[in-house]
């Protein structure tokens, strides 16, 4: 079966509208978690965290980030704990808690 460009365009438009509807339905807490992320992730398009969640990789990614930031501070024994790293650990833990049923 051959798909015409008009049909292909229509399908893509429907998919885009469906994604926009899902974005509009985001829960308040979900949006708050997104807004806590670094500014370079606020692109207005598809965000990496959405791809990770939809691809079933968010749990592993978040746990890996928590380990990374904790281990980085462990390596600096005798030095002051980096507050920004602790905030990142908290942020990824909040993501795991909020999306626990989806990851």
Wavefront OBJ file of the C-alpha trace (Angstrom):
o trace
v 0.000 0.000 0.000
v 1.398 3.367 -1.022
v 1.007 6.295 1.362
v 0.636 9.709 -0.209
v 2.374 12.779 1.168
v -0.989 14.230 2.210
v -1.829 11.082 4.174
v 1.612 11.052 5.748
v 1.277 14.729 6.695
v -2.199 14.105 8.146
v -0.933 11.235 10.294
v 1.989 13.317 11.564
v -0.361 16.213 12.358
v -2.633 13.854 14.314
v 0.335 12.467 16.229
v 1.553 15.979 17.030
v -1.906 17.041 18.222
v -2.094 13.923 20.380
v 1.272 14.729 21.949
v 0.151 18.323 22.555
v -2.980 17.051 24.304
v -0.866 14.823 26.523
v 1.368 17.784 27.359
v -1.682 19.812 28.356
v -2.753 17.036 30.715
v 0.499 17.038 32.688
v -0.083 17.016 36.401
v 1.055 19.999 38.453
v 3.768 18.041 40.240
v 4.997 16.644 36.948
v 5.378 20.166 35.573
v 7.129 21.301 38.766
v 9.684 18.513 38.391
v 10.338 19.556 34.823
v 10.817 23.176 35.811
v 13.446 22.201 38.404
v 15.689 20.854 35.650
v 18.547 22.849 34.182
v 17.675 25.643 31.749
v 19.347 23.889 28.810
v 16.651 21.184 29.011
v 13.803 23.699 28.672
v 13.606 23.638 24.907
v 9.848 23.701 24.406
v 10.088 20.550 22.276
v 10.487 16.953 23.325
v 12.563 16.832 26.474
v 15.116 14.100 27.164
v 13.321 13.093 30.364
v 10.176 12.345 28.333
v 12.156 10.158 25.948
v 13.747 8.302 28.849
v 10.373 7.730 30.518
v 8.612 6.698 27.320
v 11.513 4.397 26.422
v 11.398 2.684 29.811
v 14.834 3.985 30.759
v 13.987 6.725 33.272
v 14.374 4.596 36.403
v 17.864 3.408 35.475
v 18.882 6.897 34.354
v 17.653 8.573 37.561
v 19.311 5.952 39.772
v 22.532 6.343 37.794
v 22.454 10.121 38.272
v 21.870 9.736 42.016
v 24.852 7.380 42.243
v 27.008 9.696 40.126
v 26.398 12.774 42.272
v 26.751 10.854 45.535
v 29.971 9.176 44.393
v 31.431 12.447 43.189
v 31.057 13.818 46.717
v 32.443 10.632 48.215
v 35.629 11.140 46.207
v 36.071 14.541 47.835
v 36.435 13.167 51.368
v 37.495 15.841 53.775
v 36.029 18.548 51.601
v 32.693 20.289 51.938
v 29.742 18.492 50.345
v 28.682 20.212 47.123
v 25.190 21.578 47.752
v 24.240 21.603 44.054
v 25.010 17.888 43.836
v 22.756 17.191 46.817
v 19.984 19.190 45.125
v 20.418 17.086 41.982
v 20.206 13.891 44.041
v 16.996 15.185 45.611
v 15.621 16.167 42.186
v 16.172 12.694 40.716
v 14.731 11.063 43.854
v 11.623 13.249 43.456
v 11.322 12.141 39.834
v 11.469 8.492 40.911
v 8.866 9.113 43.594
v 6.481 11.040 41.347
v 6.714 8.636 38.406
v 7.149 5.426 40.455
v 4.202 3.757 38.715
v 5.553 4.622 35.261
v 9.229 3.688 35.628
l 1 2 3 4 5 6 7 8 9 10 11 12 13 14 15 16 17 18 19 20 21 22 23 24 25 26 27 28 29 30 31 32 33 34 35 36 37 38 39 40 41 42 43 44 45 46 47 48 49 50 51 52 53 54 55 56 57 58 59 60 61 62 63 64 65 66 67 68 69 70 71 72 73 74 75 76 77 78 79 80 81 82 83 84 85 86 87 88 89 90 91 92 93 94 95 96 97 98 99 100 101 102 103
